Amino acid sequence: MSSHKEKSIARKSLIRTVIFSALILLIGLQFDAYNQAQLSVVLILFIGVLSVTLLTGISGQLSLGQGALMAVGGYSTALLIINYKLSLWVAVPLSIITSALAGLLLGIAAARLRGPYLAGTTLVIALAIPTIANRFMSVFKGDEGLPVDVGYPPKWFSTIFGEPSYEQWQLYVALPFAAIALFFASNILLSRTGRMWKSIRDHESASSLNGVNFSRQKIYVFVVASAFAGLSGALYGLRGLVGPSVYPVSLSLTLLTAAVLGGIRSITGAFIGTVIVVFLPDWIDLVIGNFELSEQVSNFLPALISSLLLILTVVINPAGVAGAKLHKHK
């Protein structure tokens, strides 16, 4: 019975992933180069937002350091590509392992912390990234950063599918990784593991009485969420540069904002929230295009409006845009 249920969960997740991938490909073909690049950023950050969904939405552990874990993935990928001349298809999976190990160390500490103490600890880690990059200049190149990108498609790809633009290739590189992340996140949410994490979130003592080792599970969820964040960070750095400016503290807050806006306990919400935070500046430009605003005001409008949206979401509809779908994942 258990085996049959696992197969059913895997089948549902696979169907969801195939539909998602097909829709992204179709939409991408309709976009111009700029919007294709934006869509690839959506896919990359979507993976990072999924890490917040699993860690905070499902298991109830608040982290403000997912951007730092993204930096671990980004720097690992850049160093492997630059120093060891590895293909991105090899470097990125190795970086996921590195990020998972970082998550293991963080998870061991997190198992003893909760609430604001955990959030504060992860925030300190995010703040430490620029210091580490500047302290070890010979390795991480400080504020200058490490130049690395997705490159161009191999000849066999161009021969079979034609020569894509650079922006299209960015999208084609990001899509399979986003699809794999979606498949695994969906499986986790629907599986026994997901139910255990939810029980820890809802009532730690009750889950312990039911035989759940919540300390071990907290470490496990940090490892899994860190692997997602590391993958997101690896792809995020492949847009051209890996450096402190690419992984600021605000990146962690952006991931959390996207998760809350879309619905922090929902995979669908994670994608909707990511679309909002990535495309919001463009939507604002379309609206204010007919108004004469100073550059200083227009530059700060996206941050202001996203903050207002976050406050309104928390006050009026804490379940986020995808709140109506929440019961399907319980």
Order of alpha helices (4+ residues) and beta strands (2+ residues): alpha-alpha-alpha-alpha-alpha-alpha-beta-alpha-alpha-alpha-alpha-alpha-beta-alpha-alpha-alpha
